[in-house]
Amino acid sequence: MLNENVLTSLIRNALAEDIGSGDHSTMACIPPTARGKAQLRVKEQGLLAGMEVAEAIFRYLDRFTVFTPFKKDGDPMQPGETAFEVEAAVHTLLMAERLVLNCMQRMSGIATLTQQYVQKLKGYRTRVLDTRKTTPNFRLLEKAAVRIGGGVNHRMGLYDMIMLKDNHIDFAGGITAAVTKTQQYLQERGLQLQIEVETRNLDDVREVLAVGGIHRIMLDNFSPEQLPAALDLINGRYETEASGGITLDNVEAYAKTGVDFVSVGAIIHHAVSLDLSLKAVE
């Protein structure tokens, strides 16, 4: 389930951006009392995502909307299939059309690409993580699409997890300084946030292990051949995450090392929207 308040805010802002002073194309030729039906038709193979969002958009504009789903989020889809039928004021159908399509096409593309990575990891313990490389103001839906595709959300933002990356470490004066200052900060404020630390080489890994008190070690730009040495050092004491340069071609090689997670920004920022259309029906 999506956070209702955040989703409503997203819908409100997106519609305001699109409608502006009014949908003059619709108002010019369609009476406000007219009601109609439309169907979402699939034009491309993939994984369906965004059904919950679509219904919320229509209901935001017209509480009397009748939304009839024929498929659900996470279902495979084929060209020619119908995902849902919606009955509402014609003004609602036309004002909502582009936002519904933009959301569902984008989400379906992300879910489909995520599923491809997940399929590569079948039989391994490694799981696919997303990143914060998201479209501004669209993170809620992009990360929901990752979940629909079988991936795992990393932190939602800067507020729900500590991640000490290379720049934090360099500005703070090194790994030990960054971690100890962070532990003190959390203790003083009574915050229960997990700490992840990025490492760039085996010496970094050793330093993190020496300071301790963290939850996950990111092994950044370690090749599949370099990972085993780092994992042997860690020896299961903390969760491990491989990051950097991970693709569909090499993700299985990373999984073979036994690393807990692979983070792949590409499942969001390289995803291609899938083709869907909303068509009026009698």
C-alpha positions as CSV (number, residue, x, y, z in Angstrom):
1,M,0.0,0.0,0.0
2,L,1.1,3.5,-0.8
3,N,1.1,6.3,1.8
4,E,-2.3,7.9,1.1
5,N,-1.3,11.4,2.1
6,V,1.9,11.4,0.0
7,L,0.1,9.9,-3.0
8,T,-2.7,12.5,-2.7
9,S,-0.2,15.3,-2.6
10,L,1.6,13.9,-5.7
11,I,-1.7,13.6,-7.6
12,R,-2.8,17.1,-6.6
13,N,0.5,18.7,-7.7
14,A,0.7,16.7,-10.9
15,L,-2.8,17.6,-12.0
16,A,-2.2,21.3,-11.1
17,E,0.9,21.3,-13.3
18,D,-1.1,19.8,-16.2
19,I,-4.5,21.4,-15.9
20,G,-3.5,24.9,-14.9
21,S,-6.3,27.3,-15.5
22,G,-8.5,24.6,-16.9
23,D,-8.7,21.8,-19.5
24,H,-10.0,24.1,-22.2
25,S,-9.9,21.4,-24.9
26,T,-12.5,19.4,-22.9
27,M,-14.5,22.3,-21.6
28,A,-14.9,23.6,-25.1
29,C,-16.7,20.6,-26.5
30,I,-17.9,18.3,-23.7
31,P,-20.8,19.2,-21.3
32,P,-19.8,19.0,-17.7
33,T,-22.6,16.6,-16.9
34,A,-21.6,14.0,-19.5
35,R,-20.4,10.6,-18.2
36,G,-18.5,7.9,-20.1
37,K,-16.3,4.8,-20.0
38,A,-12.8,4.2,-20.9
39,Q,-10.4,1.2,-20.9
40,L,-6.7,0.9,-20.3
41,R,-5.3,-1.2,-23.1
42,V,-2.0,-2.9,-23.2
43,K,0.2,-2.3,-26.2
44,E,3.5,-3.8,-25.0
45,Q,4.7,-6.9,-23.1
46,G,5.9,-6.5,-19.6
47,L,4.9,-6.4,-15.9
48,L,1.9,-4.2,-15.0
49,A,2.3,-1.6,-12.3
50,G,0.3,1.4,-11.2
51,M,-3.2,0.1,-10.9
52,E,-3.6,1.5,-7.4
53,V,-2.3,4.8,-8.5
54,A,-4.7,5.0,-11.5
55,E,-7.7,4.4,-9.4
56,A,-6.6,7.0,-6.9
57,I,-6.2,9.6,-9.7
58,F,-9.7,9.0,-11.0
59,R,-11.3,9.1,-7.6
60,Y,-9.4,12.3,-6.7
61,L,-11.2,14.0,-9.5
62,D,-14.6,12.2,-9.2
63,R,-15.6,10.3,-6.1
64,F,-18.4,8.7,-8.0
65,T,-15.8,6.9,-10.3
66,V,-16.6,3.2,-10.9
67,F,-13.2,1.5,-11.4
68,T,-13.3,-2.2,-12.6
69,P,-9.8,-3.9,-12.6
70,F,-9.2,-6.9,-14.9
71,K,-5.6,-7.3,-13.8
72,K,-3.6,-6.4,-10.7
73,D,-0.2,-4.8,-10.0
74,G,2.6,-7.4,-10.7
75,D,0.6,-9.3,-13.3
76,P,2.3,-10.1,-16.6
77,M,0.7,-8.2,-19.5
78,Q,0.5,-8.8,-23.3
79,P,-0.5,-6.6,-26.1
80,G,-4.2,-6.5,-26.7
81,E,-5.2,-7.1,-23.0
82,T,-7.4,-4.7,-21.0
83,A,-6.1,-3.8,-17.6
84,F,-9.1,-1.9,-16.3
85,E,-12.4,-0.2,-17.2
86,V,-13.3,3.1,-15.6
87,E,-16.7,5.0,-15.6
88,A,-16.7,8.6,-14.6
89,A,-17.5,12.1,-15.7
90,V,-16.0,12.6,-19.2
91,H,-14.2,15.7,-17.9
92,T,-12.5,13.4,-15.3
93,L,-11.5,10.8,-17.8
94,L,-9.9,13.4,-20.1
95,M,-8.2,15.3,-17.3
96,A,-6.8,12.2,-15.7
97,E,-5.8,10.4,-18.9
98,R,-2.3,11.7,-19.3
99,L,-1.3,11.5,-15.6
100,V,-2.6,7.9,-15.4
101,L,-0.7,6.9,-18.5
102,N,2.5,8.7,-17.4
103,C,2.4,7.0,-14.0
104,M,1.5,3.5,-15.2
105,Q,3.8,3.5,-18.2
106,R,6.8,4.6,-16.1
107,M,6.0,2.3,-13.2
108,S,5.4,-0.7,-15.6
109,G,8.8,0.0,-17.2
110,I,10.6,0.0,-13.8
111,A,8.8,-3.1,-12.6
112,T,9.6,-4.9,-15.8
113,L,13.3,-4.1,-15.6
114,T,13.5,-4.9,-11.9
115,Q,11.9,-8.3,-12.5
116,Q,14.6,-9.0,-15.1
117,Y,17.3,-8.5,-12.5
118,V,15.3,-10.5,-9.9
119,Q,15.0,-13.4,-12.4
120,K,18.8,-13.4,-12.8
121,L,19.2,-14.0,-9.1
122,K,16.9,-16.9,-8.7
123,G,18.5,-19.6,-6.6
124,Y,20.8,-17.1,-4.9
125,R,20.5,-15.3,-1.5
126,T,21.4,-11.9,-3.0
127,R,18.6,-9.4,-3.4
128,V,18.3,-6.4,-5.6
129,L,18.2,-2.9,-4.0
130,D,17.1,0.4,-5.6
131,T,18.8,3.7,-4.9
132,R,18.0,7.4,-4.5
133,K,18.6,8.0,-8.2
134,T,14.9,8.8,-8.7
135,T,12.9,11.4,-10.6
136,P,12.3,14.4,-8.3
137,N,8.8,14.3,-6.8
138,F,8.1,10.8,-8.3
139,R,10.1,8.7,-5.8
140,L,7.1,7.2,-4.1
141,L,5.8,5.6,-7.3
142,E,9.2,4.6,-8.7
143,K,10.1,2.8,-5.5
144,A,6.6,1.2,-5.4
145,A,7.3,-0.1,-8.9
146,V,10.6,-1.7,-7.7
147,R,8.7,-3.6,-5.1
148,I,6.1,-4.7,-7.6
149,G,9.0,-6.0,-9.7
150,G,10.3,-8.1,-6.8
151,G,13.1,-5.7,-5.8
152,V,13.8,-4.2,-2.3
153,N,13.7,-0.6,-1.5
154,H,16.8,0.9,0.0
155,R,16.2,4.0,2.2
156,M,13.4,6.2,1.0
157,G,15.4,9.4,1.6
158,L,18.1,11.0,3.7
159,Y,15.9,10.8,6.8
160,D,15.3,7.1,7.4
161,M,18.8,5.6,7.3
162,I,22.4,6.7,7.8
163,M,24.6,6.1,4.7
164,L,28.2,7.3,5.1
165,K,29.4,7.6,1.5
166,D,32.8,8.6,0.2
167,N,32.1,12.4,0.4
168,H,30.8,12.1,4.0
169,I,33.9,10.2,5.0
170,D,36.3,12.6,3.3
171,F,34.7,15.7,4.7
172,A,34.5,14.1,8.2
173,G,38.1,13.2,8.3
174,G,38.0,9.4,7.6
175,I,35.9,6.4,8.3
176,T,36.6,6.2,12.0
177,A,35.8,9.8,12.6
178,A,32.6,9.6,10.5
179,V,31.3,6.5,12.2
180,T,32.1,7.6,15.8
181,K,30.6,11.1,15.2
182,T,27.5,9.5,13.7
183,Q,27.1,7.1,16.6
184,Q,27.3,10.0,19.1
185,Y,24.8,12.0,17.0
186,L,22.3,9.2,17.1
187,Q,22.7,8.6,20.8
188,E,22.3,12.2,21.7
189,R,19.1,12.5,19.7
190,G,17.7,9.1,20.6
191,L,17.4,8.1,16.9
192,Q,17.2,4.5,16.0
193,L,18.7,4.6,12.4
194,Q,20.8,1.9,10.8
195,I,24.2,2.9,9.7
196,E,25.7,1.9,6.4
197,V,29.3,2.7,5.5
198,E,30.8,2.8,2.0
199,T,34.2,1.2,1.5
200,R,36.5,1.6,-1.5
201,N,39.1,-1.1,-0.8
202,L,40.1,-3.8,1.7
203,D,41.8,-1.3,4.0
204,D,38.5,0.6,4.3
205,V,36.8,-2.7,5.1
206,R,39.3,-3.4,7.9
207,E,38.8,0.1,9.3
208,V,35.1,-0.3,9.4
209,L,35.4,-3.6,11.2
210,A,37.8,-2.1,13.7
211,V,35.4,0.8,14.6
212,G,32.3,-1.4,14.6
213,G,28.8,-0.4,15.6
214,I,27.3,-0.3,12.1
215,H,24.8,-2.4,10.3
216,R,25.9,-2.7,6.6
217,I,29.0,-2.4,4.6
218,M,28.8,-1.2,1.1
219,L,31.5,-2.6,-1.2
220,D,31.7,0.1,-3.9
221,N,33.1,-0.7,-7.3
222,F,34.5,-4.1,-6.1
223,S,34.5,-6.5,-9.0
224,P,33.1,-10.0,-8.6
225,E,36.7,-11.2,-8.4
226,Q,37.5,-8.7,-5.6
227,L,34.4,-9.3,-3.5
228,P,35.3,-12.7,-1.9
229,A,38.3,-11.3,-0.1
230,A,36.2,-8.5,1.4
231,L,33.4,-10.9,2.3
232,D,35.9,-13.2,4.1
233,L,37.1,-10.3,6.2
234,I,33.5,-9.3,7.1
235,N,32.6,-13.0,7.8
236,G,28.9,-12.4,8.3
237,R,29.3,-9.8,11.1
238,Y,27.4,-7.2,9.0
239,E,25.1,-7.1,6.0
240,T,27.0,-6.6,2.8
241,E,26.0,-4.6,-0.3
242,A,27.8,-4.5,-3.7
243,S,27.4,-1.3,-5.6
244,G,28.7,0.3,-8.8
245,G,28.8,-1.0,-12.4
246,I,26.2,-3.8,-11.8
247,T,24.3,-4.8,-14.9
248,L,22.1,-7.6,-16.2
249,D,25.2,-9.1,-17.7
250,N,27.2,-9.4,-14.5
251,V,24.7,-9.4,-11.7
252,E,24.7,-13.2,-11.4
253,A,28.5,-13.1,-11.0
254,Y,28.0,-10.8,-8.0
255,A,25.3,-13.1,-6.6
256,K,27.7,-16.1,-6.8
257,T,29.9,-14.4,-4.2
258,G,27.2,-14.6,-1.6
259,V,26.9,-10.8,-1.1
260,D,23.6,-9.9,0.7
261,F,22.5,-7.1,-1.7
262,V,23.3,-5.6,-5.0
263,S,22.2,-2.0,-5.5
264,V,21.3,-1.1,-9.0
265,G,20.3,2.5,-9.8
266,A,19.6,1.5,-13.3
267,I,16.4,-0.3,-12.4
268,I,14.9,3.2,-12.1
269,H,16.9,5.6,-14.1
270,H,17.5,3.3,-17.1
271,A,14.0,1.9,-17.2
272,V,12.0,2.5,-20.4
273,S,8.3,3.3,-20.1
274,L,6.0,0.7,-21.6
275,D,3.2,1.5,-24.1
276,L,-0.3,1.7,-22.7
277,S,-3.4,3.7,-23.9
278,L,-6.7,4.8,-22.5
279,K,-9.5,4.6,-25.0
280,A,-13.2,5.6,-24.8
281,V,-15.7,2.8,-25.1
282,E,-19.4,2.7,-25.6
